[in-house]
Amino acid sequence: MTPEQWKTFWKAGQWNEFKMRITGGDKPTITTWINGMKIMEWTETEARLPVAGNIGLQVHGGGDFTKQFVRYRNIRVKPIK
């Protein structure tokens, strides 16, 4: 994804909606959408994480983020039947 494409759907300074769908067992397929745009689909090639347990939220990035922060709200988890 190019920086120009990113600007078309990322709401800078506003709330953004993330949706993740994780299916499969020890080698899951993870699909991610941001504000309705599918940005990633990945299938693990090896079993390396537990198939049940905790959920962790984290931020990846570069640069000086000492004056910035990230907030989460309205987090929902539901099983896929």
C-alpha positions as CSV (number, residue, x, y, z in Angstrom):
1,M,0.0,0.0,0.0
2,T,1.3,3.4,-0.9
3,P,1.2,6.5,1.3
4,E,-1.3,8.0,-1.2
5,Q,-3.6,5.0,-0.9
6,W,-3.4,5.2,2.9
7,K,-4.6,8.8,2.9
8,T,-7.8,7.8,1.1
9,F,-9.3,5.9,3.9
10,W,-7.4,6.6,7.1
11,K,-9.2,9.2,9.3
12,A,-6.3,11.2,10.8
13,G,-7.2,12.6,14.3
14,Q,-10.5,10.7,14.4
15,W,-11.7,7.2,15.4
16,N,-10.9,4.5,12.9
17,E,-12.6,1.2,12.7
18,F,-10.6,-2.0,12.6
19,K,-12.1,-5.4,11.9
20,M,-10.1,-8.7,12.2
21,R,-11.3,-12.1,11.3
22,I,-9.2,-15.1,12.5
23,T,-10.2,-18.6,11.3
24,G,-8.5,-21.9,11.5
25,G,-6.6,-23.8,14.2
26,D,-2.9,-23.8,14.9
27,K,-2.2,-22.2,11.5
28,P,-4.9,-19.5,11.3
29,T,-5.8,-17.2,8.5
30,I,-6.0,-13.6,9.7
31,T,-7.9,-11.0,7.6
32,T,-7.8,-7.3,8.6
33,W,-10.0,-4.3,7.4
34,I,-9.6,-0.7,8.3
35,N,-12.6,1.6,7.8
36,G,-14.1,-1.1,5.5
37,M,-11.1,-1.5,3.3
38,K,-9.4,-5.0,3.3
39,I,-5.7,-4.4,3.9
40,M,-4.3,-7.8,4.7
41,E,-4.9,-11.5,4.5
42,W,-2.3,-13.8,6.0
43,T,-2.2,-17.5,6.7
44,E,0.4,-18.7,9.2
45,T,2.8,-21.3,7.7
46,E,3.7,-22.9,11.0
47,A,2.0,-23.5,14.4
48,R,3.6,-21.0,16.9
49,L,0.8,-19.6,19.0
50,P,-1.8,-21.1,21.3
51,V,-5.2,-21.6,19.6
52,A,-7.0,-20.2,22.7
53,G,-6.2,-17.7,25.4
54,N,-5.7,-13.9,25.8
55,I,-6.1,-11.2,23.2
56,G,-3.4,-8.5,23.1
57,L,-3.6,-5.0,21.4
58,Q,-0.5,-3.4,20.3
59,V,0.8,-0.6,18.0
60,H,3.7,-1.0,15.6
61,G,5.4,2.1,14.2
62,G,8.6,4.1,13.8
63,G,9.7,7.6,14.6
64,D,9.3,9.6,17.8
65,F,5.9,8.7,19.3
66,T,6.7,10.0,22.8
67,K,4.1,12.8,22.5
68,Q,1.4,10.6,20.9
69,F,-1.0,8.0,22.3
70,V,-3.4,5.3,21.1
71,R,-6.9,4.7,22.5
72,Y,-9.3,1.8,22.0
73,R,-13.0,1.8,22.5
74,N,-16.0,-0.5,21.7
75,I,-14.0,-3.7,21.5
76,R,-16.1,-6.7,20.7
77,V,-15.1,-10.3,20.3
78,K,-17.5,-12.9,19.0
79,P,-17.0,-16.5,18.0
80,I,-17.3,-17.6,14.4
81,K,-19.7,-20.5,14.0
